[in-house]
């Protein structure tokens, strides 16, 4: 009995170390195996894009003060950021790519755009 394709079970013809009968089966098999990790990455990237768009839309001038409720109303998720920057004075800015925010007193946030 010869080797069979890991995806479809068809008999494999060719090299001794071959695992799949075709490129289609190889791709289908690998897509199934990697599905969960790709979904996680896709979901995180979608959340980051949404947060970025919210910050961009609320911060048209490059520097704006907004309330926390306004961010939450737009479905901003504070758990998804790309970087943190702490100044010499101890202020901590949270960034989603080049759009950032600084928590202020009284549930307000200073939105800023990092100059590149």
BAVODREN-23714 format. One record per atom (N, C-alpha, C): residue number from 1; residue in one letter; chain; atom name; x, y, z. Coordinates in steps of 0.1 Angstrom, whole numbers, plus 2048, in hexadecimal, padded with zeros to 3 digits. Layout:
+-----+-----+-------+------+------+-------+-----+
:   n : res : chain : atom : east : north :  up :
+-----+-----+-------+------+------+-------+-----+
: NUM :   A :     A :   CA :    X :     Y :   Z :
...
+-----+-----+-------+------+------+-------+-----+
***
This chain:
+-----+-----+-------+------+------+-------+-----+
:   n : res : chain : atom : east : north :  up :
+-----+-----+-------+------+------+-------+-----+
:   1 :   X :     A :    N :  808 :   7F4 : 800 :
:   1 :   X :     A :   CA :  800 :   800 : 800 :
:   1 :   X :     A :    C :  809 :   80C : 800 :
:   2 :   X :     A :    N :  806 :   816 : 7F7 :
:   2 :   X :     A :   CA :  80E :   822 : 7F6 :
:   2 :   X :     A :    C :  809 :   82D : 800 :
:   3 :   X :     A :    N :  810 :   838 : 800 :
:   3 :   X :     A :   CA :  80C :   843 : 808 :
:   3 :   X :     A :    C :  7FF :   84A : 803 :
:   4 :   X :     A :    N :  7F8 :   850 : 80C :
:   4 :   X :     A :   CA :  7EB :   857 : 808 :
:   4 :   X :     A :    C :  7EC :   866 : 80C :
:   5 :   X :     A :    N :  7E5 :   86E : 805 :
:   5 :   X :     A :   CA :  7E5 :   87D : 808 :
:   5 :   X :     A :    C :  7DF :   87F : 816 :
:   6 :   X :     A :    N :  7E5 :   888 : 81D :
:   6 :   X :     A :   CA :  7E1 :   88C : 82A :
:   6 :   X :     A :    C :  7D3 :   893 : 82A :
:   7 :   X :     A :    N :  7D0 :   899 : 81F :
:   7 :   X :     A :   CA :  7C4 :   8A1 : 81E :
:   7 :   X :     A :    C :  7B8 :   899 : 819 :
:   8 :   X :     A :    N :  7BA :   892 : 80E :
:   8 :   X :     A :   CA :  7AE :   88B : 807 :
:   8 :   X :     A :    C :  7AF :   87C : 808 :
:   9 :   X :     A :    N :  7BA :   877 : 80B :
:   9 :   X :     A :   CA :  7BB :   868 : 80C :
:   9 :   X :     A :    C :  7BE :   861 : 7FF :
:  10 :   X :     A :    N :  7C0 :   869 : 7F4 :
:  10 :   X :     A :   CA :  7C3 :   863 : 7E7 :
:  10 :   X :     A :    C :  7D2 :   85D : 7E7 :
:  11 :   X :     A :    N :  7D5 :   853 : 7DF :
:  11 :   X :     A :   CA :  7E2 :   84E : 7DE :
:  11 :   X :     A :    C :  7EC :   858 : 7D8 :
:  12 :   X :     A :    N :  7F8 :   859 : 7DE :
:  12 :   X :     A :   CA :  802 :   862 : 7DA :
:  12 :   X :     A :    C :  80B :   85C : 7D0 :
:  13 :   X :     A :    N :  80E :   862 : 7C5 :
:  13 :   X :     A :   CA :  817 :   85E : 7BB :
:  13 :   X :     A :    C :  822 :   868 : 7BA :
:  14 :   X :     A :    N :  82F :   863 : 7BB :
:  14 :   X :     A :   CA :  83A :   86C : 7BA :
:  14 :   X :     A :    C :  844 :   86A : 7C5 :
:  15 :   X :     A :    N :  84B :   874 : 7C9 :
:  15 :   X :     A :   CA :  856 :   873 : 7D3 :
:  15 :   X :     A :    C :  851 :   86C : 7E0 :
:  16 :   X :     A :    N :  85B :   865 : 7E6 :
:  16 :   X :     A :   CA :  859 :   85D : 7F2 :
:  16 :   X :     A :    C :  854 :   866 : 7FE :
:  17 :   X :     A :    N :  859 :   872 : 7FE :
:  17 :   X :     A :   CA :  856 :   87B : 80A :
:  17 :   X :     A :    C :  849 :   884 : 807 :
:  18 :   X :     A :    N :  842 :   882 : 7FC :
:  18 :   X :     A :   CA :  837 :   88A : 7F9 :
:  18 :   X :     A :    C :  82B :   887 : 802 :
:  19 :   X :     A :    N :  824 :   891 : 807 :
:  19 :   X :     A :   CA :  819 :   88F : 811 :
:  19 :   X :     A :    C :  80B :   892 : 80B :
:  20 :   X :     A :    N :  80B :   899 : 800 :
:  20 :   X :     A :   CA :  7FE :   89E : 7FA :
:  20 :   X :     A :    C :  7FE :   89A : 7EB :
:  21 :   X :     A :    N :  7F2 :   898 : 7E6 :
:  21 :   X :     A :   CA :  7F1 :   894 : 7D8 :
:  21 :   X :     A :    C :  7F1 :   8A0 : 7CE :
:  22 :   X :     A :    N :  7EE :   8AC : 7D4 :
:  22 :   X :     A :   CA :  7EE :   8B8 : 7CB :
:  22 :   X :     A :    C :  7F1 :   8C4 : 7D4 :
:  23 :   X :     A :    N :  7F3 :   8D0 : 7CD :
:  23 :   X :     A :   CA :  7F5 :   8DC : 7D4 :
:  23 :   X :     A :    C :  7E8 :   8E0 : 7DB :
:  24 :   X :     A :    N :  7DC :   8DD : 7D5 :
:  24 :   X :     A :   CA :  7CF :   8E0 : 7DB :
:  24 :   X :     A :    C :  7CE :   8DA : 7E8 :
:  25 :   X :     A :    N :  7D1 :   8CD : 7E9 :
:  25 :   X :     A :   CA :  7D0 :   8C5 : 7F6 :
:  25 :   X :     A :    C :  7DA :   8CA : 800 :
:  26 :   X :     A :    N :  7E6 :   8CE : 7FC :
:  26 :   X :     A :   CA :  7F0 :   8D3 : 805 :
:  26 :   X :     A :    C :  7EB :   8E0 : 80B :
:  27 :   X :     A :    N :  7E6 :   8E9 : 803 :
:  27 :   X :     A :   CA :  7E1 :   8F6 : 807 :
:  27 :   X :     A :    C :  7D5 :   8F4 : 810 :
:  28 :   X :     A :    N :  7CC :   8EC : 80D :
:  28 :   X :     A :   CA :  7C0 :   8E9 : 815 :
:  28 :   X :     A :    C :  7C4 :   8E4 : 823 :
:  29 :   X :     A :    N :  7CD :   8DA : 823 :
:  29 :   X :     A :   CA :  7D2 :   8D5 : 830 :
:  29 :   X :     A :    C :  7D8 :   8DF : 838 :
:  30 :   X :     A :    N :  7E1 :   8E7 : 833 :
:  30 :   X :     A :   CA :  7E8 :   8F1 : 83B :
:  30 :   X :     A :    C :  7DF :   8FC : 83F :
:  31 :   X :     A :    N :  7D5 :   900 : 837 :
:  31 :   X :     A :   CA :  7CB :   90A : 83B :
:  31 :   X :     A :    C :  7C3 :   905 : 847 :
:  32 :   X :     A :    N :  7BF :   8F8 : 848 :
:  32 :   X :     A :   CA :  7B8 :   8F2 : 853 :
:  32 :   X :     A :    C :  7C1 :   8F2 : 860 :
:  33 :   X :     A :    N :  7CE :   8EF : 85E :
:  33 :   X :     A :   CA :  7D7 :   8EE : 869 :
:  33 :   X :     A :    C :  7D9 :   8FC : 86F :
:  34 :   X :     A :    N :  7DB :   906 : 867 :
:  34 :   X :     A :   CA :  7DE :   913 : 86C :
:  34 :   X :     A :    C :  7D2 :   91C : 86E :
:  35 :   X :     A :    N :  7C6 :   917 : 86D :
:  35 :   X :     A :   CA :  7BA :   91F : 86E :
:  35 :   X :     A :    C :  7B9 :   927 : 87B :
:  36 :   X :     A :    N :  7BB :   921 : 887 :
:  36 :   X :     A :   CA :  7BA :   928 : 893 :
:  36 :   X :     A :    C :  7C3 :   934 : 895 :
:  37 :   X :     A :    N :  7D0 :   932 : 892 :
:  37 :   X :     A :   CA :  7DA :   93C : 893 :
:  37 :   X :     A :    C :  7D7 :   948 : 88A :
:  38 :   X :     A :    N :  7D3 :   945 : 87D :
:  38 :   X :     A :   CA :  7CF :   94F : 874 :
:  38 :   X :     A :    C :  7C3 :   957 : 879 :
:  39 :   X :     A :    N :  7B9 :   951 : 87F :
:  39 :   X :     A :   CA :  7AD :   957 : 884 :
:  39 :   X :     A :    C :  7B1 :   961 : 88F :
:  40 :   X :     A :    N :  7BA :   95D : 898 :
:  40 :   X :     A :   CA :  7BE :   966 : 8A3 :
:  40 :   X :     A :    C :  7C5 :   972 : 89D :
:  41 :   X :     A :    N :  7CE :   970 : 894 :
:  41 :   X :     A :   CA :  7D5 :   97C : 88E :
:  41 :   X :     A :    C :  7CC :   985 : 887 :
:  42 :   X :     A :    N :  7C3 :   97F : 87F :
:  42 :   X :     A :   CA :  7B9 :   987 : 878 :
:  42 :   X :     A :    C :  7B0 :   98F : 882 :
:  43 :   X :     A :    N :  7AC :   989 : 88C :
:  43 :   X :     A :   CA :  7A3 :   990 : 896 :
:  43 :   X :     A :    C :  7AA :   99B : 89D :
:  44 :   X :     A :    N :  7B7 :   999 : 8A1 :
:  44 :   X :     A :   CA :  7BF :   9A3 : 8A7 :
:  44 :   X :     A :    C :  7C1 :   9AF : 89E :
:  45 :   X :     A :    N :  7C5 :   9AC : 891 :
:  45 :   X :     A :   CA :  7C7 :   9B7 : 887 :
:  45 :   X :     A :    C :  7BA :   9BE : 885 :
:  46 :   X :     A :    N :  7AF :   9B8 : 884 :
:  46 :   X :     A :   CA :  7A2 :   9BF : 882 :
:  46 :   X :     A :    C :  79F :   9C8 : 88D :
:  47 :   X :     A :    N :  7A2 :   9C4 : 89A :
:  47 :   X :     A :   CA :  79F :   9CC : 8A6 :
:  47 :   X :     A :    C :  7A9 :   9D8 : 8A5 :
:  48 :   X :     A :    N :  7B5 :   9D6 : 8A2 :
:  48 :   X :     A :   CA :  7BF :   9E1 : 8A1 :
:  48 :   X :     A :    C :  7BA :   9EB : 896 :
:  49 :   X :     A :    N :  7B6 :   9E6 : 88B :
:  49 :   X :     A :   CA :  7B1 :   9EF : 880 :
:  49 :   X :     A :    C :  7A5 :   9F7 : 885 :
:  50 :   X :     A :    N :  79C :   9F1 : 88C :
:  50 :   X :     A :   CA :  790 :   9F8 : 891 :
:  50 :   X :     A :    C :  794 :   A03 : 89B :
:  51 :   X :     A :    N :  79D :   9FF : 8A4 :
:  51 :   X :     A :   CA :  7A2 :   A09 : 8AE :
:  51 :   X :     A :    C :  7A9 :   A15 : 8A7 :
:  52 :   X :     A :    N :  7B1 :   A12 : 89D :
:  52 :   X :     A :   CA :  7B8 :   A1C : 895 :
:  52 :   X :     A :    C :  7AF :   A25 : 88E :
:  53 :   X :     A :    N :  7A4 :   A20 : 888 :
:  53 :   X :     A :   CA :  79A :   A28 : 881 :
:  53 :   X :     A :    C :  793 :   A31 : 88B :
:  54 :   X :     A :    N :  790 :   A2C : 897 :
:  54 :   X :     A :   CA :  789 :   A34 : 8A1 :
:  54 :   X :     A :    C :  791 :   A40 : 8A5 :
:  55 :   X :     A :    N :  79E :   A3D : 8A8 :
:  55 :   X :     A :   CA :  7A7 :   A48 : 8AC :
:  55 :   X :     A :    C :  7A9 :   A52 : 8A1 :
:  56 :   X :     A :    N :  7AB :   A4D : 895 :
:  56 :   X :     A :   CA :  7AC :   A56 : 88A :
:  56 :   X :     A :    C :  7A0 :   A5F : 887 :
:  57 :   X :     A :    N :  795 :   A59 : 888 :
:  57 :   X :     A :   CA :  788 :   A61 : 886 :
:  57 :   X :     A :    C :  786 :   A6B : 891 :
:  58 :   X :     A :    N :  789 :   A68 : 89D :
:  58 :   X :     A :   CA :  787 :   A71 : 8A8 :
:  58 :   X :     A :    C :  793 :   A7C : 8A9 :
:  59 :   X :     A :    N :  79E :   A79 : 8A3 :
:  59 :   X :     A :   CA :  7A9 :   A82 : 8A4 :
:  59 :   X :     A :    C :  7AD :   A88 : 896 :
:  60 :   X :     A :    N :  7A5 :   A8F : 891 :
:  60 :   X :     A :   CA :  7A7 :   A95 : 883 :
:  60 :   X :     A :    C :  7B2 :   AA0 : 883 :
:  61 :   X :     A :    N :  7B4 :   AA7 : 88E :
:  61 :   X :     A :   CA :  7BD :   AB2 : 88F :
:  61 :   X :     A :    C :  7CB :   AAE : 893 :
:  62 :   X :     A :    N :  7CD :   AA1 : 898 :
:  62 :   X :     A :   CA :  7DA :   A9D : 89C :
:  62 :   X :     A :    C :  7DC :   A9D : 8AB :
:  63 :   X :     A :    N :  7D3 :   AA5 : 8B2 :
:  63 :   X :     A :   CA :  7D4 :   AA6 : 8C1 :
:  63 :   X :     A :    C :  7C6 :   AAA : 8C6 :
:  64 :   X :     A :    N :  7BF :   AA1 : 8CD :
:  64 :   X :     A :   CA :  7B1 :   AA3 : 8D1 :
:  64 :   X :     A :    C :  7AF :   A9D : 8DF :
:  65 :   X :     A :    N :  7A6 :   AA3 : 8E6 :
:  65 :   X :     A :   CA :  7A2 :   A9E : 8F3 :
:  65 :   X :     A :    C :  794 :   A98 : 8F2 :
:  66 :   X :     A :    N :  792 :   A8B : 8F6 :
:  66 :   X :     A :   CA :  785 :   A85 : 8F5 :
:  66 :   X :     A :    C :  783 :   A7D : 903 :
:  67 :   X :     A :    N :  776 :   A7B : 905 :
:  67 :   X :     A :   CA :  772 :   A74 : 911 :
:  67 :   X :     A :    C :  773 :   A65 : 90F :
:  68 :   X :     A :    N :  775 :   A5D : 91A :
:  68 :   X :     A :   CA :  775 :   A4F : 919 :
:  68 :   X :     A :    C :  768 :   A49 : 913 :
:  69 :   X :     A :    N :  75D :   A4F : 917 :
:  69 :   X :     A :   CA :  750 :   A4B : 912 :
:  69 :   X :     A :    C :  74F :   A4C : 903 :
:  70 :   X :     A :    N :  755 :   A56 : 8FE :
:  70 :   X :     A :   CA :  754 :   A58 : 8EF :
:  70 :   X :     A :    C :  75C :   A4D : 8E8 :
:  71 :   X :     A :    N :  767 :   A49 : 8EE :
:  71 :   X :     A :   CA :  76F :   A3E : 8E8 :
:  71 :   X :     A :    C :  767 :   A31 : 8EA :
:  72 :   X :     A :    N :  762 :   A2F : 8F5 :
:  72 :   X :     A :   CA :  75A :   A22 : 8F7 :
:  72 :   X :     A :    C :  74E :   A22 : 8EF :
:  73 :   X :     A :    N :  747 :   A2D : 8EC :
:  73 :   X :     A :   CA :  73B :   A2E : 8E3 :
:  73 :   X :     A :    C :  73F :   A2A : 8D5 :
:  74 :   X :     A :    N :  74B :   A2C : 8D1 :
:  74 :   X :     A :   CA :  750 :   A29 : 8C4 :
:  74 :   X :     A :    C :  756 :   A1A : 8C4 :
:  75 :   X :     A :    N :  754 :   A13 : 8CF :
:  75 :   X :     A :   CA :  759 :   A05 : 8D1 :
:  75 :   X :     A :    C :  768 :   A04 : 8D1 :
:  76 :   X :     A :    N :  76F :   A0E : 8D6 :
:  76 :   X :     A :   CA :  77D :   A0D : 8D7 :
:  76 :   X :     A :    C :  781 :   A03 : 8E2 :
:  77 :   X :     A :    N :  78B :   9FA : 8DF :
:  77 :   X :     A :   CA :  78F :   9F0 : 8E9 :
:  77 :   X :     A :    C :  79D :   9F3 : 8EE :
:  78 :   X :     A :    N :  79E :   9F7 : 8FA :
:  78 :   X :     A :   CA :  7AA :   9FB : 900 :
:  78 :   X :     A :    C :  7B4 :   9F0 : 902 :
:  79 :   X :     A :    N :  7B0 :   9E3 : 8FF :
:  79 :   X :     A :   CA :  7B9 :   9D8 : 901 :
:  79 :   X :     A :    C :  7C2 :   9D6 : 8F4 :
:  80 :   X :     A :    N :  7BF :   9DD : 8E9 :
:  80 :   X :     A :   CA :  7C6 :   9DA : 8DD :
:  80 :   X :     A :    C :  7CE :   9E7 : 8D9 :
:  81 :   X :     A :    N :  7DC :   9E6 : 8DB :
:  81 :   X :     A :   CA :  7E5 :   9F1 : 8D8 :
:  81 :   X :     A :    C :  7F1 :   9EB : 8D1 :
:  82 :   X :     A :    N :  7F9 :   9F3 : 8CA :
:  82 :   X :     A :   CA :  805 :   9EE : 8C4 :
:  82 :   X :     A :    C :  812 :   9F2 : 8CC :
:  83 :   X :     A :    N :  811 :   9FD : 8D3 :
:  83 :   X :     A :   CA :  81D :   A01 : 8DB :
:  83 :   X :     A :    C :  81A :   A0A : 8E6 :
:  84 :   X :     A :    N :  823 :   A0B : 8F0 :
:  84 :   X :     A :   CA :  822 :   A14 : 8FB :
:  84 :   X :     A :    C :  82E :   A1D : 8FC :
:  85 :   X :     A :    N :  82C :   A2A : 8FE :
:  85 :   X :     A :   CA :  838 :   A33 : 900 :
:  85 :   X :     A :    C :  836 :   A3B : 90D :
:  86 :   X :     A :    N :  841 :   A3A : 915 :
:  86 :   X :     A :   CA :  841 :   A42 : 922 :
:  86 :   X :     A :    C :  84B :   A4D : 920 :
:  87 :   X :     A :    N :  846 :   A59 : 923 :
:  87 :   X :     A :   CA :  84F :   A65 : 922 :
:  87 :   X :     A :    C :  858 :   A66 : 92E :
:  88 :   X :     A :    N :  861 :   A6F : 92D :
:  88 :   X :     A :   CA :  86A :   A72 : 939 :
:  88 :   X :     A :    C :  863 :   A77 : 945 :
:  89 :   X :     A :    N :  857 :   A7D : 943 :
:  89 :   X :     A :   CA :  84F :   A82 : 94E :
:  89 :   X :     A :    C :  846 :   A78 : 954 :
:  90 :   X :     A :    N :  846 :   A6C : 94E :
:  90 :   X :     A :   CA :  83E :   A61 : 953 :
:  90 :   X :     A :    C :  830 :   A5F : 94C :
:  91 :   X :     A :    N :  82D :   A67 : 942 :
:  91 :   X :     A :   CA :  820 :   A65 : 93B :
:  91 :   X :     A :    C :  821 :   A59 : 932 :
:  92 :   X :     A :    N :  817 :   A51 : 932 :
:  92 :   X :     A :   CA :  817 :   A45 : 92A :
:  92 :   X :     A :    C :  80D :   A46 : 91F :
:  93 :   X :     A :    N :  812 :   A46 : 912 :
:  93 :   X :     A :   CA :  80A :   A47 : 906 :
:  93 :   X :     A :    C :  808 :   A39 : 901 :
:  94 :   X :     A :    N :  7FC :   A36 : 8FD :
:  94 :   X :     A :   CA :  7F8 :   A29 : 8F7 :
:  94 :   X :     A :    C :  7F6 :   A2B : 8E8 :
:  95 :   X :     A :    N :  7FC :   A23 : 8DF :
:  95 :   X :     A :   CA :  7FB :   A25 : 8D1 :
:  95 :   X :     A :    C :  7F4 :   A19 : 8CA :
:  96 :   X :     A :    N :  7ED :   A1D : 8BF :
:  96 :   X :     A :   CA :  7E8 :   A13 : 8B5 :
:  96 :   X :     A :    C :  7EE :   A19 : 8A8 :
:  97 :   X :     A :    N :  7FA :   A13 : 8A5 :
:  97 :   X :     A :   CA :  802 :   A18 : 89A :
:  97 :   X :     A :    C :  806 :   A26 : 89D :
:  98 :   X :     A :    N :  802 :   A30 : 895 :
:  98 :   X :     A :   CA :  807 :   A3E : 897 :
:  98 :   X :     A :    C :  7FC :   A46 : 89F :
:  99 :   X :     A :    N :  7F1 :   A40 : 8A2 :
:  99 :   X :     A :   CA :  7E6 :   A47 : 8AA :
:  99 :   X :     A :    C :  7E8 :   A43 : 8B8 :
: 100 :   X :     A :    N :  7E9 :   A4D : 8C1 :
: 100 :   X :     A :   CA :  7EB :   A4A : 8CF :
: 100 :   X :     A :    C :  7E1 :   A51 : 8D8 :
: 101 :   X :     A :    N :  7E1 :   A4D : 8E5 :
: 101 :   X :     A :   CA :  7D9 :   A54 : 8EF :
: 101 :   X :     A :    C :  7E0 :   A54 : 8FC :
: 102 :   X :     A :    N :  7DD :   A5E : 904 :
: 102 :   X :     A :   CA :  7E2 :   A60 : 911 :
: 102 :   X :     A :    C :  7D7 :   A61 : 91B :
: 103 :   X :     A :    N :  7D6 :   A58 : 925 :
: 103 :   X :     A :   CA :  7CB :   A5A : 92E :
: 103 :   X :     A :    C :  7CD :   A67 : 937 :
: 104 :   X :     A :    N :  7C2 :   A6E : 938 :
: 104 :   X :     A :   CA :  7C3 :   A7B : 940 :
: 104 :   X :     A :    C :  7BA :   A79 : 94C :
: 105 :   X :     A :    N :  7BA :   A83 : 955 :
: 105 :   X :     A :   CA :  7B1 :   A82 : 961 :
: 105 :   X :     A :    C :  7A3 :   A84 : 95C :
: 106 :   X :     A :    N :  799 :   A7E : 964 :
: 106 :   X :     A :   CA :  78B :   A80 : 961 :
: 106 :   X :     A :    C :  786 :   A78 : 956 :
: 107 :   X :     A :    N :  78B :   A6D : 953 :
: 107 :   X :     A :   CA :  786 :   A64 : 948 :
: 107 :   X :     A :    C :  787 :   A6B : 93A :
: 108 :   X :     A :    N :  792 :   A73 : 938 :
: 108 :   X :     A :   CA :  794 :   A79 : 92B :
: 108 :   X :     A :    C :  7A1 :   A73 : 925 :
: 109 :   X :     A :    N :  7A2 :   A74 : 918 :
: 109 :   X :     A :   CA :  7AE :   A6F : 911 :
: 109 :   X :     A :    C :  7B3 :   A7A : 907 :
: 110 :   X :     A :    N :  7C0 :   A7C : 907 :
: 110 :   X :     A :   CA :  7C6 :   A84 : 8FD :
: 110 :   X :     A :    C :  7CA :   A7B : 8F1 :
: 111 :   X :     A :    N :  7C4 :   A7E : 8E5 :
: 111 :   X :     A :   CA :  7C7 :   A76 : 8D9 :
: 111 :   X :     A :    C :  7D2 :   A7E : 8D2 :
: 112 :   X :     A :    N :  7DC :   A77 : 8CD :
: 112 :   X :     A :   CA :  7E7 :   A7D : 8C6 :
: 112 :   X :     A :    C :  7EB :   A74 : 8BA :
: 113 :   X :     A :    N :  7F1 :   A7A : 8B0 :
: 113 :   X :     A :   CA :  7F6 :   A73 : 8A5 :
: 113 :   X :     A :    C :  805 :   A75 : 8A5 :
: 114 :   X :     A :    N :  80C :   A69 : 8A5 :
: 114 :   X :     A :   CA :  81B :   A6A : 8A5 :
: 114 :   X :     A :    C :  820 :   A6F : 898 :
: 115 :   X :     A :    N :  829 :   A78 : 898 :
: 115 :   X :     A :   CA :  82F :   A7E : 88C :
: 115 :   X :     A :    C :  839 :   A74 : 887 :
: 116 :   X :     A :    N :  839 :   A71 : 87B :
: 116 :   X :     A :   CA :  843 :   A67 : 875 :
: 116 :   X :     A :    C :  84E :   A6E : 86E :
+-----+-----+-------+------+------+-------+-----+
***
